[in-house]
Structure formats: C-alpha cells, structure tokens
Amino acid sequence: MILMVKQTHQQIKRLYRSKSDKVLGGVCAGIANYFEIDPVLVRLIWAIFTLLSMGLGIIAYIIAWIIVPEEP
C-alpha cells in the first residue's frame, strides 16, 4: 500500500522588527506580528517585565533591537 502525501507550500514565519507600527525600535510590534496579537498587549507585558525585573527588560529590548532584523 502506497501512501500519497500532498505537499503544500507553507509560508515560513520570520520574526522582524516592524517598520510601520513602531514606538521605539519596532521590537514589540514585530513580536506581536509574529504571534498575531495586539502590539499594545506585548508592550504592556514588556513594561511589566521591565519593572518586575529591575530594568532587565531594557537590556533585553536593546539586545533584541540589535539582533532582530528590520522587516524588508
């Protein structure tokens, strides 16, 4: 018995910094676009994380700003 598998072309999701919906560097908007959620929610979670971690979120944001490429 031969099992035929239909191959489909799936679009690969990539994480990019947003050019259009950015406040500072576009990192939060890019994460929101990747997970298909509201950017305000990601920004709020990031701000809470920054406050609770005594500023570690700022360092993480700067690193993400450097590492994550801007959308084409």
FIKOLZA-1660 file (N, C-alpha, C; in steps of 0.1 Angstrom, whole numbers, plus 5000, padded with zeros to 4 digits):
% residues 72
   i   px   py   pz ch aa at
   1 5008 4988 5000  A  M  N
   1 5000 5000 5000  A  M CA
   1 5009 5012 5000  A  M  C
   2 5006 5021 4991  A  I  N
   2 5014 5034 4990  A  I CA
   2 5006 5045 4995  A  I  C
   3 5012 5053 5004  A  L  N
   3 5005 5064 5010  A  L CA
   3 5010 5077 5003  A  L  C
   4 5001 5084 4997  A  M  N
   4 5005 5096 4990  A  M CA
   4 5003 5108 4999  A  M  C
   5 5013 5116 5000  A  V  N
   5 5013 5128 5008  A  V CA
   5 5012 5140 4999  A  V  C
   6 5003 5149 5001  A  K  N
   6 5002 5161 4994  A  K CA
   6 5010 5172 5000  A  K  C
   7 5020 5177 4992  A  Q  N
   7 5028 5187 4997  A  Q CA
   7 5022 5201 4994  A  Q  C
   8 5022 5209 5004  A  T  N
   8 5017 5223 5002  A  T CA
   8 5029 5232 5005  A  T  C
   9 5028 5244 4999  A  H  N
   9 5038 5254 5001  A  H CA
   9 5033 5262 5013  A  H  C
  10 5040 5260 5024  A  Q  N
  10 5037 5268 5036  A  Q CA
  10 5047 5280 5037  A  Q  C
  11 5041 5291 5041  A  Q  N
  11 5049 5303 5043  A  Q CA
  11 5056 5302 5056  A  Q  C
  12 5069 5304 5056  A  I  N
  12 5077 5303 5069  A  I CA
  12 5076 5317 5076  A  I  C
  13 5072 5316 5089  A  K  N
  13 5071 5328 5097  A  K CA
  13 5085 5332 5102  A  K  C
  14 5087 5345 5101  A  R  N
  14 5100 5350 5105  A  R CA
  14 5097 5362 5114  A  R  C
  15 5106 5364 5124  A  L  N
  15 5105 5375 5133  A  L CA
  15 5113 5387 5127  A  L  C
  16 5106 5398 5126  A  Y  N
  16 5112 5410 5121  A  Y CA
  16 5107 5422 5130  A  Y  C
  17 5116 5432 5131  A  R  N
  17 5111 5444 5137  A  R CA
  17 5102 5452 5128  A  R  C
  18 5092 5457 5133  A  S  N
  18 5082 5464 5124  A  S CA
  18 5087 5478 5120  A  S  C
  19 5084 5481 5108  A  K  N
  19 5088 5495 5103  A  K CA
  19 5076 5504 5105  A  K  C
  20 5064 5499 5103  A  S  N
  20 5052 5507 5103  A  S CA
  20 5046 5510 5117  A  S  C
  21 5046 5500 5126  A  D  N
  21 5039 5501 5139  A  D CA
  21 5049 5501 5150  A  D  C
  22 5059 5510 5149  A  K  N
  22 5069 5510 5160  A  K CA
  22 5068 5523 5168  A  K  C
  23 5071 5521 5181  A  V  N
  23 5072 5532 5190  A  V CA
  23 5087 5536 5192  A  V  C
  24 5095 5526 5195  A  L  N
  24 5109 5529 5197  A  L CA
  24 5117 5522 5186  A  L  C
  25 5118 5509 5187  A  G  N
  25 5126 5502 5177  A  G CA
  25 5118 5492 5169  A  G  C
  26 5106 5490 5172  A  G  N
  26 5097 5481 5165  A  G CA
  26 5098 5466 5169  A  G  C
  27 5105 5464 5181  A  V  N
  27 5107 5450 5186  A  V CA
  27 5093 5445 5190  A  V  C
  28 5086 5452 5199  A  C  N
  28 5073 5447 5204  A  C CA
  28 5063 5445 5193  A  C  C
  29 5063 5454 5184  A  A  N
  29 5053 5453 5172  A  A CA
  29 5057 5441 5164  A  A  C
  30 5070 5438 5162  A  G  N
  30 5074 5427 5154  A  G CA
  30 5070 5414 5161  A  G  C
  31 5072 5413 5175  A  I  N
  31 5068 5401 5182  A  I CA
  31 5053 5399 5181  A  I  C
  32 5045 5410 5182  A  A  N
  32 5031 5410 5181  A  A CA
  32 5027 5405 5167  A  A  C
  33 5033 5409 5157  A  N  N
  33 5030 5405 5143  A  N CA
  33 5033 5390 5142  A  N  C
  34 5044 5385 5148  A  Y  N
  34 5048 5371 5147  A  Y CA
  34 5037 5362 5153  A  Y  C
  35 5033 5366 5165  A  F  N
  35 5023 5358 5172  A  F CA
  35 5008 5362 5169  A  F  C
  36 5007 5372 5160  A  E  N
  36 4993 5377 5156  A  E CA
  36 4985 5381 5167  A  E  C
  37 4990 5390 5176  A  I  N
  37 4983 5396 5187  A  I CA
  37 4985 5411 5186  A  I  C
  38 4978 5418 5195  A  D  N
  38 4978 5432 5195  A  D CA
  38 4992 5437 5201  A  D  C
  39 4998 5447 5194  A  P  N
  39 5011 5452 5199  A  P CA
  39 5011 5458 5212  A  P  C
  40 4999 5464 5216  A  V  N
  40 4998 5471 5229  A  V CA
  40 4999 5461 5240  A  V  C
  41 4994 5449 5238  A  L  N
  41 4995 5438 5248  A  L CA
  41 5009 5434 5250  A  L  C
  42 5017 5433 5239  A  V  N
  42 5031 5429 5240  A  V CA
  42 5039 5440 5247  A  V  C
  43 5036 5453 5244  A  R  N
  43 5043 5464 5251  A  R CA
  43 5040 5465 5266  A  R  C
  44 5027 5462 5269  A  L  N
  44 5023 5462 5283  A  L CA
  44 5030 5451 5291  A  L  C
  45 5031 5439 5285  A  I  N
  45 5038 5428 5291  A  I CA
  45 5053 5431 5293  A  I  C
  46 5058 5437 5282  A  W  N
  46 5073 5440 5283  A  W CA
  46 5075 5451 5294  A  W  C
  47 5066 5460 5295  A  A  N
  47 5068 5471 5306  A  A CA
  47 5067 5465 5319  A  A  C
  48 5058 5456 5321  A  I  N
  48 5056 5449 5334  A  I CA
  48 5068 5441 5338  A  I  C
  49 5073 5433 5327  A  F  N
  49 5085 5425 5329  A  F CA
  49 5097 5434 5333  A  F  C
  50 5098 5446 5327  A  T  N
  50 5109 5455 5329  A  T CA
  50 5109 5460 5344  A  T  C
  51 5097 5464 5348  A  L  N
  51 5095 5468 5362  A  L CA
  51 5098 5458 5372  A  L  C
  52 5093 5446 5370  A  L  N
  52 5095 5435 5379  A  L CA
  52 5109 5429 5380  A  L  C
  53 5116 5431 5369  A  S  N
  53 5130 5426 5368  A  S CA
  53 5140 5436 5371  A  S  C
  54 5136 5448 5376  A  M  N
  54 5145 5459 5379  A  M CA
  54 5154 5463 5367  A  M  C
  55 5147 5464 5356  A  G  N
  55 5154 5470 5344  A  G CA
  55 5160 5460 5334  A  G  C
  56 5158 5447 5337  A  L  N
  56 5164 5437 5328  A  L CA
  56 5157 5438 5314  A  L  C
  57 5144 5442 5314  A  G  N
  57 5137 5443 5302  A  G CA
  57 5143 5453 5292  A  G  C
  58 5149 5464 5297  A  I  N
  58 5156 5474 5289  A  I CA
  58 5168 5468 5282  A  I  C
  59 5175 5460 5289  A  I  N
  59 5187 5453 5283  A  I CA
  59 5182 5443 5273  A  I  C
  60 5172 5436 5276  A  A  N
  60 5167 5426 5266  A  A CA
  60 5161 5433 5254  A  A  C
  61 5155 5444 5255  A  Y  N
  61 5150 5452 5244  A  Y CA
  61 5161 5456 5235  A  Y  C
  62 5172 5462 5241  A  I  N
  62 5183 5466 5233  A  I CA
  62 5190 5455 5225  A  I  C
  63 5191 5443 5232  A  I  N
  63 5197 5432 5225  A  I CA
  63 5188 5427 5214  A  I  C
  64 5175 5427 5216  A  A  N
  64 5165 5423 5206  A  A CA
  64 5166 5433 5194  A  A  C
  65 5167 5446 5197  A  W  N
  65 5168 5456 5187  A  W CA
  65 5180 5454 5178  A  W  C
  66 5191 5449 5184  A  I  N
  66 5203 5447 5176  A  I CA
  66 5202 5434 5168  A  I  C
  67 5197 5424 5174  A  I  N
  67 5197 5410 5168  A  I CA
  67 5185 5408 5158  A  I  C
  68 5173 5413 5161  A  V  N
  68 5162 5411 5152  A  V CA
  68 5163 5420 5140  A  V  C
  69 5162 5415 5128  A  P  N
  69 5163 5423 5116  A  P CA
  69 5151 5431 5113  A  P  C
  70 5152 5442 5107  A  E  N
  70 5140 5450 5103  A  E CA
  70 5133 5444 5091  A  E  C
  71 5120 5445 5091  A  E  N
  71 5112 5438 5080  A  E CA
  71 5116 5444 5067  A  E  C
  72 5116 5436 5057  A  P  N
  72 5120 5440 5043  A  P CA
  72 5110 5449 5037  A  P  C
% end
